Amino acid sequence: MAHPTLHIPVLLQEVLEWSGIDRQAIEPRTIVDGTLGGGGHAWHLIKKLSPQDTLIGIDRDGGAIDRVTKLFDAELPKDSCHVRLIQSSYRDLPNLMEEHRIPKADCILLDLGLSSDQLEDRERGFSFRVGGDLDMRFCTEEGISVRDLLAKIDEKDLADIIYQFGEERFSRRIARTIVERRKSDPVQTAEQLADLVHRCVPGSRIPGRIDSATRTFQALRIAVNQELKHVEDAMKLLPNCLTPGGRLLVISFHSLEDRIVKHAMRDNEHLKVLTKKPIEASEEETNENSRSRSAKMRVAERCS
Ligand SMILES: C[S@@+](CC[C@H](N)C(=O)[O-])C[C@H]1O[C@@H](n2cnc3c(N)ncnc32)[C@H](O)[C@@H]1O
């Protein structure tokens, strides 16, 4: 595929295997990719589907929907399955199914977090390596940007966000410095924020260790997108969108998300957990794609 995306889908073979897509199907099937991103997983799922089947792709980011729409229009063979791409949150799937008369799904995939396309976009400010204006919203029409949040948030609330969502030990010091500085020179760019964090965290940039700004960036991104709330809501609602035998596959990239997914799958009486331990990337994959190193996939099946 001539793919105008920088994003390499993680655990691709494992997603295809665990999706159950190769099982014999008499009825037309519905597969939902709730985090379309660059369309990598979706593309490979579509290749396994028949013309009577449907793939629903959802993303909060309208730019992702536009990019993948163009790509699929240009590249998908005419006899591919039906494809419907919708800008929304995956937690809205029950409403979308009703509104668009989408039948219950045989498989729902959530590949959480952000895509490499978003990470590399200077207008979004997701990465301190790439830099740019500190926005970090998946959907730029919703909520407030990190820049606006930092301009007005109470110091204690900011410290709590950095501690809870970034597990950063120096959260209070970082919050205090941001608040002190905003009187004269507010933090507006990813470069400024990274520089400030590096000054607050001792031993910040030791080669071979994760850059200390990573934790603060993660925390602020989770906060402005209310990411954990979307995951929690989805884990309650999405099992009801599956047919009996339908599968829910969730790939997470940090322990806060993985914990929610693990407990929600275990505690739902309609789900049978198929992966006793989360599935992780092979050594070969982690060598080729460093993003896959922290990926954990859990799979559950709707039993009734
Ligand atoms: C890791 S990427 C997905 C990559 C995709 N699987 C691929 O193969 O290209 C995560 C995507 O999820 C989207 N996203 C994050 N939270 C979302 C939510 N609550 N609902 C829908 N999409 C969301 C992000 O905008 C991003 O495009």
The ligand as an ORCA input file, in Angstrom:
! r2SCAN-3c Opt
* xyz 0 1
  C      -2.220      4.617     18.145
  S      -3.198      5.546     17.054
  C      -4.033      4.310     16.120
  C      -3.223      3.813     14.971
  C      -3.961      2.850     14.067
  N      -4.315      1.631     14.743
  C      -3.134      2.538     12.829
  O      -2.855      1.354     12.563
  O      -2.758      3.467     12.100
  C      -4.458      6.122     18.094
  C      -5.541      6.963     17.408
  O      -6.647      7.004     18.306
  C      -7.241      8.261     18.237
  N      -7.995      8.425     19.479
  C      -7.544      8.709     20.716
  N      -8.566      8.724     21.591
  C      -9.686      8.426     20.890
  C     -11.068      8.272     21.240
  N     -11.502      8.427     22.480
  N     -11.922      7.924     20.254
  C     -11.502      7.748     18.968
  N     -10.216      7.904     18.590
  C      -9.320      8.224     19.538
  C      -6.088      9.221     18.067
  O      -6.554     10.416     17.475
  C      -5.156      8.402     17.144
  O      -5.385      8.727     15.798
*
